[in-house]
Amino acid sequence: MKASIAQALARLPAAPTSSYPSGAPFITMMAGGTMSLEVFAPKGKDLQQPHTQDELYFIQSGTGQIVINGQRFEAAAGDAFFVAAGVVHQFENFSEDFVTWVVFYGPQGGE
């Protein structure tokens, strides 16, 4: 199955959720087994909470910072980050064109 950023961005924001009443800034592009692939394009403030699976972020476009368990990293197109299940994290100071692929994988609670 092919997933494209243009296809995803055309569908964002997604349906509202309790955390994102104006529409979710992410959409699932494909899933199989324990893996799912999302496109995440936050606007304004990143409101995400810790996730129950391990995850990988692959920055597609834009710049910003990711704070993982209190440690801050610069994030730009081409960068990749690992966040273990249950770890507090969020993007901050991101540009308007910030978009990242997110891969969730493995068992609930992490590997």
C-alpha positions as CSV (number, residue, x, y, z in Angstrom):
1,M,0.0,0.0,0.0
2,K,1.3,3.5,-0.9
3,A,1.0,6.4,1.5
4,S,1.6,10.0,0.5
5,I,2.0,13.2,2.4
6,A,-0.2,15.1,-0.1
7,Q,-3.0,12.6,0.4
8,A,-2.8,12.8,4.1
9,L,-2.6,16.6,4.3
10,A,-5.7,16.9,2.1
11,R,-7.6,14.9,4.8
12,L,-6.4,17.0,7.8
13,P,-7.6,18.1,10.2
14,A,-9.3,14.8,10.9
15,A,-12.5,14.4,12.9
16,P,-12.6,16.2,16.3
17,T,-11.6,14.2,19.4
18,S,-11.8,15.1,23.1
19,S,-8.1,16.3,22.9
20,Y,-8.5,18.1,19.6
21,P,-12.1,19.6,19.5
22,S,-11.1,21.6,16.3
23,G,-10.0,18.4,14.5
24,A,-7.2,15.9,15.0
25,P,-3.9,16.8,13.5
26,F,-3.1,13.2,12.5
27,I,-4.4,10.5,10.3
28,T,-3.7,6.8,10.0
29,M,-2.3,6.0,6.6
30,M,-1.9,2.3,6.9
31,A,-1.9,-0.4,9.6
32,G,-1.0,-4.1,9.9
33,G,-0.4,-6.4,12.9
34,T,1.0,-4.2,15.7
35,M,2.2,-1.5,13.3
36,S,0.4,1.7,12.2
37,L,1.7,4.6,10.2
38,E,0.3,8.1,10.8
39,V,1.0,11.5,9.4
40,F,1.0,14.2,12.2
41,A,0.8,17.9,11.4
42,P,0.2,19.8,14.6
43,K,-1.0,23.4,14.4
44,G,-0.5,25.9,17.3
45,K,0.2,23.5,20.2
46,D,1.0,19.8,20.3
47,L,-1.5,18.3,22.8
48,Q,-0.6,14.7,22.5
49,Q,-0.3,12.5,25.5
50,P,2.0,9.5,26.1
51,H,1.2,6.5,23.8
52,T,0.9,2.8,24.7
53,Q,3.2,1.6,22.0
54,D,6.8,2.4,21.1
55,E,7.0,5.0,18.3
56,L,9.3,6.4,15.7
57,Y,9.0,9.9,14.3
58,F,10.5,10.7,10.8
59,I,10.3,14.5,10.2
60,Q,9.1,15.2,6.7
61,S,9.1,19.0,6.6
62,G,9.5,22.0,8.7
63,T,11.5,22.6,11.9
64,G,10.8,22.6,15.6
65,Q,11.9,20.9,18.8
66,I,10.8,17.7,20.3
67,V,10.9,17.3,24.1
68,I,11.2,13.7,25.2
69,N,11.0,13.0,28.9
70,G,12.2,16.6,29.6
71,Q,15.1,16.5,27.2
72,R,14.9,18.9,24.2
73,F,16.1,18.1,20.7
74,E,16.1,20.2,17.5
75,A,13.9,18.6,14.8
76,A,14.1,19.2,11.1
77,A,13.3,17.5,7.8
78,G,15.3,14.3,7.6
79,D,15.6,13.7,11.4
80,A,14.3,10.6,13.2
81,F,13.4,10.1,16.9
82,F,12.5,7.2,19.0
83,V,10.0,7.5,21.9
84,A,9.3,4.6,24.2
85,A,5.8,3.6,25.2
86,G,4.5,5.7,28.1
87,V,7.1,8.4,27.8
88,V,5.9,12.1,28.0
89,H,6.8,13.9,24.8
90,Q,5.6,16.7,22.5
91,F,6.7,19.0,19.7
92,E,7.3,22.7,20.5
93,N,8.2,25.8,18.6
94,F,7.4,24.1,15.3
95,S,7.0,25.9,11.9
96,E,3.7,26.1,10.1
97,D,4.9,23.6,7.5
98,F,5.9,21.0,10.2
99,V,4.8,17.4,9.2
100,T,6.1,14.1,10.6
101,W,5.5,10.5,9.8
102,V,4.8,8.5,13.0
103,V,5.3,4.7,13.2
104,F,3.6,3.0,16.2
105,Y,4.7,-0.6,16.7
106,G,5.1,-3.5,19.1
107,P,3.0,-4.7,22.0
108,Q,1.1,-2.4,24.3
109,G,3.5,-1.1,27.0
110,G,6.4,-1.2,24.6
111,E,9.2,-3.7,23.9
